[in-house]
C-alpha cells in the first residue's frame, strides 16, 4: 500500500484546510527540485502537490476519506473524477464481499454490475465539470549578486491576461440573449458509454459545443472578443530569498492567468537570473576572488584587506606565496538557501609584475638578478631595499 496523502504532508486526518496548506508550503520548500538535494525530490514534490490538490478540495477529500487511498488512485487512473456522484453509491455498495453474485454469471449483481456502480453506470451522471485552475505563467527577473547575497524585495512588471472589465470575465454582454446548449442539455458535459467484457463503462467529457458552459449566447463581448480576459501590465512585488541561485524559480500563487470557468487563478513562475559581478565569480554557494599582490608581498608575506560581499576582512599572505596559489576564507561565500550558514571565499593570488620602474627600483632588481635570485644567500638589507622600492 502506497503512502497516503495525509502521511505525505505529515498532517492528521482531521487537519483543517489551512493546516494542510501550511504543511504543503513547508514540504514544498523542502522538496522543490530546484533547491532540494534529495535524489527523489521531483517525485516527492509531485506527490505533495497531488496531496494538497485533493485534501484542500472538500468534495475530493470526502471521496478520498470514504474510498481510501488505493481505490481513489485506481479510480483516477481510469480517468474518472472520484469526487463526483458516479463513485459514491458504487463504492458504498462494495461493503462485505465485493465479488458477491459472481457464481451466477456476469449478470444479476455480478462483476459487470460492480463496474457499472463504480464507474457511474446505470444512469449516474457526473453533472457539470468542476471549475478548472487557470494557466501558470512564466517570467524572468534579473538581480545583482549583492541582492542574491542579502535577499531582496523586488518590484517588477509582467504582462498577463486579466478578467475583462466590460463583461466581468463572462465573454458576453450582460444583456445578451442566452439559450440552453442542445448538445449537452445544459449540463456542460457529454457522456459516452462503452460496453466492455466486464460491463458498461461510461466516460464524461467537456461539451465541445458550449465548452462546458451549458449555455450559448447571442453575442460576444467586443473588448475581449468572447475570451473573457484581456492582456494588461501588472506591477508585482516578490520576496527573493538570500542565497538564491541562477536559474532557480520562484512561485507566486494566484498571480497567473484567470480560470476560463470561474476557478482559481494559475500561478506565476519567476525564473531568476543573476548579473555578473565585477569582482566575484560565483560557484554554487562559494565565491572566487582574484587578489593582486606585489613581488615583495609574495616573497616576505603581508597582511592585506580582501573584499567580501559583507565587508572587507584581513588576510595573511604567507611568505613565499606563488602566483596562482588559492587560499580559502571559510564562511565568506554566499548564504545557503535554507539557512545553513554560508559557503566559502576562495582567494587566488596573482603576483603583479610592474609595468614601469623608477631608477632606484630598476637598480634594486638588477642587483637581485645579478645575485642569482634566491639561489644566493642575500643579506636582509638587500631584501629590505627591494621591499622599500616596491
Residue pairs with C-beta under 8 A, 6 or more apart in sequence:
1 69
1 70
2 69
2 70
2 73
3 47
4 69
5 50
5 51
5 54
5 55
5 64
5 69
6 12
6 13
6 15
6 51
6 55
8 27
8 44
8 47
8 48
8 51
9 20
9 23
9 24
9 27
9 48
9 51
9 52
9 55
10 23
10 27
11 19
11 20
11 23
11 55
13 65
15 23
15 55
17 55
17 56
20 52
20 55
20 56
21 52
21 56
24 48
24 49
24 51
24 52
27 44
27 48
28 45
28 48
28 49
29 35
29 338
30 36
31 38
31 41
31 44
31 45
31 48
32 41
32 45
33 41
33 42
33 45
34 247
34 248
34 249
35 248
35 337
35 338
36 45
38 44
53 60
54 60
54 61
54 64
54 72
55 61
55 64
57 83
59 83
59 84
59 130
60 82
60 83
62 83
63 72
63 82
63 83
63 87
63 88
64 72
64 82
66 88
66 91
66 92
67 75
67 82
67 87
67 91
71 91
72 82
75 82
75 87
75 118
75 119
76 82
78 119
79 203
80 86
80 87
80 119
80 120
80 203
81 87
81 126
81 130
83 130
84 120
84 126
84 127
84 130
85 120
85 124
85 125
85 126
85 127
86 119
86 120
86 124
86 125
86 126
86 202
86 204
87 118
87 120
89 117
89 124
90 114
90 116
90 117
90 118
90 119
90 120
90 124
91 117
91 118
93 114
93 117
94 114
94 117
94 118
98 114
99 111
99 114
100 109
101 108
101 109
101 110
101 113
102 110
102 111
104 110
106 112
106 199
107 113
111 198
111 199
112 198
112 199
112 200
113 121
113 199
114 199
115 121
115 196
115 198
115 199
115 200
115 201
116 122
116 199
116 200
119 201
119 202
120 126
120 202
120 204
121 193
121 199
121 200
121 201
121 202
125 187
125 191
125 204
126 189
126 191
126 204
127 187
127 189
128 187
128 188
128 189
128 212
128 214
129 188
129 189
129 204
129 206
129 212
129 261
130 263
131 259
131 261
131 262
131 263
131 264
132 259
132 260
132 261
132 263
133 259
133 263
133 264
133 265
133 266
134 256
134 257
134 258
134 259
134 260
134 263
134 264
134 265
134 266
135 256
135 257
135 266
136 256
136 257
136 266
136 267
136 268
136 269
137 158
137 160
137 255
137 256
137 257
137 266
137 267
137 268
137 269
138 268
138 269
138 270
138 271
139 156
139 158
139 268
139 269
139 270
139 271
140 270
140 271
140 272
140 273
141 154
141 156
141 238
141 240
141 250
141 270
141 271
141 272
141 273
142 272
142 273
142 274
142 275
143 152
143 154
143 240
143 272
143 273
143 274
143 275
144 274
144 275
144 277
145 274
145 275
145 276
145 277
145 280
145 282
145 309
146 277
146 309
147 154
147 240
148 240
148 242
148 243
148 244
148 245
148 272
148 274
148 334
149 242
149 243
149 309
149 310
149 334
149 335
150 242
151 239
151 240
151 241
151 242
151 243
151 244
152 240
153 237
153 238
153 239
153 240
154 237
154 238
154 239
154 240
155 235
155 236
155 237
156 235
156 236
156 237
156 238
156 270
157 233
157 234
157 235
157 236
158 233
158 234
158 236
158 268
159 231
159 232
159 233
159 234
160 231
160 232
160 234
160 255
160 256
160 257
160 268
161 229
161 230
161 231
161 232
161 257
161 258
162 229
162 230
162 231
162 232
162 234
162 258
163 169
163 228
163 229
163 258
164 171
164 221
164 223
164 224
164 227
164 228
164 229
164 230
165 223
166 173
166 221
166 222
166 223
166 224
167 173
167 174
167 221
167 223
167 224
167 228
168 174
169 228
169 229
169 258
170 221
170 228
171 217
171 220
171 221
171 224
171 226
171 227
171 228
172 217
172 219
172 220
172 221
172 226
173 219
173 221
176 217
176 218
176 219
177 217
177 218
177 219
178 215
178 216
178 217
178 218
179 215
179 216
180 186
180 214
180 215
180 216
181 188
181 207
181 209
181 210
181 213
181 214
181 215
181 216
182 209
183 190
183 207
183 208
183 209
183 210
184 190
184 207
184 209
184 210
184 214
186 214
186 215
187 207
187 214
188 206
188 207
188 210
188 212
188 213
188 214
189 204
189 205
189 206
189 207
189 212
190 204
190 205
190 206
190 207
190 208
191 202
191 203
191 204
191 205
192 202
192 203
192 204
192 205
193 200
193 201
193 202
194 200
194 201
194 202
194 203
206 212
207 214
209 216
210 216
211 260
212 261
213 261
220 226
221 228
223 230
224 230
228 258
228 260
229 257
229 258
234 255
236 252
236 255
236 268
238 250
238 252
238 270
240 250
240 272
241 337
242 335
242 337
243 285
243 334
243 335
243 336
243 337
243 338
244 250
244 272
244 274
244 337
245 272
245 274
245 282
245 284
245 337
246 272
246 273
246 274
246 282
247 271
247 272
247 273
248 271
248 272
249 269
249 270
249 271
249 272
250 269
250 270
250 272
251 267
251 268
251 269
251 270
252 267
252 268
252 270
253 267
254 264
254 265
254 266
254 267
255 265
255 267
255 268
256 265
256 266
256 267
256 268
257 265
257 266
258 265
258 266
259 265
259 266
274 282
279 289
279 307
280 287
280 288
280 289
280 309
281 287
281 288
281 289
282 288
282 334
283 346
284 334
284 343
285 333
285 334
285 335
285 336
285 342
285 343
286 333
286 334
286 343
286 344
286 345
286 346
287 308
287 309
287 332
287 333
287 334
287 343
287 344
287 345
287 346
288 345
288 346
288 348
289 306
289 307
289 345
289 346
289 347
289 348
290 347
290 348
290 350
291 304
291 306
291 315
291 347
291 348
291 349
291 350
292 350
292 351
292 352
293 302
293 304
293 317
293 321
293 349
293 350
293 351
293 352
294 351
294 352
294 354
294 390
295 351
295 352
295 353
295 386
295 390
296 302
296 386
296 387
296 390
297 304
297 317
297 321
298 317
298 320
298 321
298 322
298 323
298 349
298 351
299 319
299 320
299 383
299 386
300 319
300 383
300 387
301 316
301 317
301 318
301 319
301 320
301 321
302 316
302 317
303 314
303 315
303 316
303 317
304 314
304 315
304 317
305 312
305 313
305 314
305 315
306 312
306 313
306 314
306 315
306 329
306 345
306 347
308 329
308 332
308 345
309 332
309 334
310 332
313 329
313 332
315 327
315 329
315 347
317 349
321 349
321 351
322 349
322 351
323 349
323 350
323 351
324 348
324 349
324 350
325 348
325 349
326 346
326 347
326 348
326 349
327 346
327 347
327 349
328 344
328 345
328 346
328 347
329 344
329 345
329 346
329 347
330 344
331 341
331 342
331 344
332 342
332 344
332 345
333 342
333 343
333 344
333 345
334 342
334 343
335 341
335 342
336 342
336 343
354 361
354 390
357 365
360 389
361 389
361 390
364 382
364 385
364 386
364 389
365 386
365 389
367 382
368 378
368 382
368 386
371 378
371 382
